[in-house]
Amino acid sequence: MSLTRPFHALTAAAVVVAVALGPAALPASAATAQPLPSADQLKSALLTAADLGPGWTESPATQSPSPSAGASPSASPSNPVTGCDALSALINMYVTRPGAAIPRAETELDGPNGNPMVTQALAAEPSDQLATDFNSAADALKTCHTITFNAGPSDTVTFTVSPVTLGDRKDAPAVHLDGTLAGVRLNGYVGIERFGTVAMAFGYFERQGSNEQAASMEYRTAVAKVERALGAKAGSTTAPTAVPATPTEGRRV
């Protein structure tokens, strides 16, 4: 049994929106005031199947999902996620108004037979704006205890959310999600990190198991690759060294 596509899509969207980067275009002054990594540079810093080992495959990054027509009344098209008000608001904003005009890149990788699944998203913003957005996402994760993803009558799952540490930085926000869908236990590990002007959202999802050690290993692999590719340490507020010679304007990717 593999994860159903609606659930697959919603979990991916949850990871992407965890960086809390707003859907509006950057103001012209912000777009030209500070050099940012390009979308292509961000893409080069993403995990690949080769980084994770034999049996892993790359899947097209899931696009912003919409609940199915048969969704329950509480799963309205504008609110596919409920519970954890602050986090739900961020996720629902992303689902209903995707496409921020900022450099960004994302990937989705599946393990053997689609289990486990890893998602990763990178996005760049001017430092001050990223600090605000990142802190909002961090606070939303830290205050979340139960969250429900609604993708239709047979694709609704409620997760219990608890804090974990995935990488070397003890204060990097990360949570463990534990829930059941159609009798199948589902576990996820979601972590966010910043690298100067770049935010990363990472997710590790699996069925019928809960391997925090494996999730931590893949998270650390992701962090190390971003550090190498962009020239910025995890947790840093200093802009990455691998940026264009001239400021990069925000653009839709």
Order of alpha helices (4+ residues) and beta strands (2+ residues): alpha-alpha-alpha-alpha-beta-beta-alpha-beta-beta-alpha-beta-beta-beta-beta-beta-alpha
